[in-house]
């Protein structure tokens, strides 16, 4: 392990658990980009399942709500 990585590991250990979890999410994205395979976390898998079940019930967000979302988030 090089010195920069050692320093980074020390700083990471001082972060809150929430911040460490966020960092792990970013690491997973980097790994997926390099390997071409993204592995869902248990939370993501549950969210996908919940979304599919809602879609099967015909529960969708309105076009107006989606337009407002994209306007709010700059997309």
Secondary structure, DSSP 4 states (H G I P E B T S, - for coil): --HHHHHHHHHHHTS-HHHHHHHHHHHHHHHHHHHS--PPPHHHHHHHHHHHHHHHTT----HHHHHHHHHHTT-
